[in-house]
Amino acid sequence: MNFEGTYVAMVTPFTDDGNIDEEGFRSNINYLIDKGVTGLLGAGTSGESATLTHEEHRKVVEILIDEVGGRVETVAGSGSNSTHEAIELTKSAEELGADAALVITPYYNKPQQHALIKHYQAISDATDIPIIAYNVPSRTGVDMSVETIVELAKIDGVDAVKEASGSVNKVSKLYKALTKEGLEEDFNILSSTGSSGNTRNKTTLSIEDLKYDSFFFSALGKPIFQRDNLFIQNAPVIRGVFVQLYLYYGILSSCNSD
């Protein structure tokens, strides 16, 4: 599966009584589709996947696929620090009809690099859905090396990596390593670093003031000065998105670390 464009990682809205706000979630889905996104991700880490029950997790993916109705691509978060649980969540995503599954590296466990390969191999062996490996060391405590990601690219069914280490240099090294192995055409790098190669953009932003067609697609071949200028213009909004949000039984408050 080839990933190119803007894939938005959606939050999971809740009602005041602690249930999933299905109406609000469906409204957000249609809002983002109207804004021209390529795909939507439900039950990812931005969607509180770590604190959803299995029933809630399945419901989020089910609502997403139903409301999208084939208009854009759908990605289901299905990662866990338990390989068995990740397999079950990925099977569920496949059964519900998601186009792909986003599988984060096991968090807290800090597995060694060879164990990461075995983790993704086991999930791929148990399912047929395209898998996006998700590397976000600031959240999980483990960073997949370039060499490990290249090995994942050789696994049938692992089609991409969402590389969120924040290192432009690493993405460049990864692309070169994939090219050396002849894997650059079949394996996608999803990243917001703006690096060259077959890098794809993935974002959690759902802000109307940001123009998806000019900002997030700018990494796909447009001059670097245009990309940098767009980033500078939108930097205050981007910083605002990363304000820590706390939810307790439907009461939402924000705490700005500044």
N, C-alpha and C positions, 0 to 999 in steps of 0.2 A: 504494500500500500504506500502510495506517495503522499507526503504531507507538505503542502505549500499554502501559505496564506496566514490568516489570523484565526487562531483557536482560543476561545475565551474560557478560562477556568471559572466556573460559576460558583457563587456562594449558595448555601442552602438556607432559604428564609424560614423562619419559624413564627408561629402565632404566639400570642401572649400566654396560652396554656401549655406551651412546649411541644406542640405538634408541628409537623411540616406544613408550611403555608403553601399548599398546592396552587391556589389561585395566583399568589404572588410569584411563585416560581414559573408558572406558565406565562405570566405577563412578562417576566424578565427574559424568558426564552424568545418570545416574539419581538421584544424590543431589540435584542441583539441581532436577530436575523434581519430585521428591518434595517439595521445599521450596516449590513453587508458582510458579516463574519463568514468565514469558511466552515468553521466547525465549533461545537460546544462540548465542554467537558463537565460532566456531573459527578458528584461524589468524589471529587479529588480532594487534595489537602486543603485547598481554599474553600471547599464545601464541607469542612468539618468531618471528613471521613473517619478520622481517628476516634471521634466521639459518637458517631452514629451507631445505632444498633444494626444488626444484620437486616432486620425488617425495614428499617428506615433507609439503609443503604440501597437495598433493592428497589424500594419505592421511588427514590430519587432518580435512579437510572430509568425505571419504567416510565415515569412521568416525562423525563427528557425525551426519550425515544418516541413516545406517543405524541407529544406536542410538536416536536420537530417534523415528524411525518415525512422524512426523506428530503426535506428542503435543504439541509446542510448536513455535514458529517457529524456523527455523535461519538464521543469518547467517554468511556466509563472508568473512573478511578477504581482500581481493584488491588491495590498494594496492601501489604501487611508485613509485620516483622516475623510472622509465622508463615513458612512456605505453604503449609497445608491450607491455612486460611486464605492466602493469596490465590491459591489454585481454585478454591471454592468460589471466591468472589469473581475471579476471571471467568469461570464456567458460567456463573450467573449472568455476567455481562454478555457473554456469547449467546446464551439462551434467550435473553431479552432482545437481542438484535442490534447491539452496539456495533459500530463500524470498527472500533479499536479499543484497546484497554491500556490505561496508563498505570504502570506498576512501579511504585516508589521502591527504592532500596530498603531493606529491613532497617528500621530505626531502633535505636538504643542498643541493639545486639552488637553492633560494630563488627560484622562478619569480615573475614579476610577476603582478599580479592578472588581467590579460587572458589570460595564459598558463594560469592555473589554470582559467579558464572553458573554454578550448580543450581542456585536458586532460580535463576531465569530459565535455565535449561529444563528444570522440572515443570515450571509453569507452561512453557511452550510445548513440552511433551504431552501435557494433559489437556491442551486446548487447541483450537484452530483459529482463534481470533488474532488479528495482528496486534503485537505487543509493542508499546513504547516504554522503554526503561527510563526511569526518572531519577536523575542524580542531583540531589540538593543537600550537600554536606552540612550546611549551616543548620538544617533541621534534623538530620538523621544521625550525625556524628561519624559518618563514613563517606569517603570520597572515592568514586570509581575512577581508577586510573585510565589513561588513554589506552594502554595495552588491554585492560579488561574490557573496555567498550568495543575495541576491535574484535575481541573474541566473541562478545555478544552479537556483533554484526554477522558473525558466521553461523549463528543459530537460526535455523529455519523457523520463521514466525516472529522473531524479534526484528522489527522493521525500522526502528528509530530509537533515538535517545533524546530525552528532554534534558539538556545540559544546563544546569542552574548553579554551577559553582561560581559564576561571576567572572571567570577568567577568559578574556579574549584570546590570550596566548594559548590556553589549553584547547579551545575550539579550533584554532589554526593548526595546532599540532595534531589534533584528532583527524581533521580533514586530510592532512598530509599522510597520516598513517593509514587511513582508509583507502586513499588513492594508491598508496604503495601496494596494498593487498587487492586492488581492483574492486573494492566494495563501495566506492563513492556514489555509484549510480543506483544501487539497490538499498542503501541505508541512509536514512535522513537524520540530520542533526537539527533538532528544534531548539532554538536559543534566541534570546533577545539581545545578544551582544553585538549584532550587526556585522559579524565576521563574514568573510567571503566563502565561496564554495556552495554546498547544498544546504546551507543553514536555513532553517525555517523559523518563523516567529511564533511565539506562543505567549499570551499575556493574560493577566488577571484583571485588566482594566475594563470597566464598563461605564466609562464617563463620556457623556455626549460631546463634551468640548474637544475630545481627542478624535481626530479624523483618521479612521482606520486605513482608508485607501492611501493617504499620504504618509502617515507616520509609520505604521507597522509594515507596510509593503516597501518602505524605502530601502530596507536592507537587501531587497531582491534586485540588485543591479543599478540602483540610482547612485549618483555621485555622493561621496562620503560627506562633503560639506553640507549638502542638503539634509542628510540624516542627522548630523551633529546639530545643525541649526534647529531642526524640529525638536530634537531632544531638549535643547536648552529652553526653547519656548514653553515646552510642556513640563519641565522639571518640577515646578511647584505643585502641579496636580499629581504627578507621579509620586512625589514625596508624601502627599496627603493620603494616597491610597495605602501606604504602608504604616499609617498610624495604628497603634495597637487597639483592637476592638475587643470588648468583653461583653459576653452575652450571659445573662442569668435569668432563666425563666421569662424570656421575652423582653427583659429590660436591657436596652442597649446603651452603653456609655463609652466614651472614648477617653484615652489617656495618651497625650502627646509626650513622647520622651524628651522633646525639646523644652 
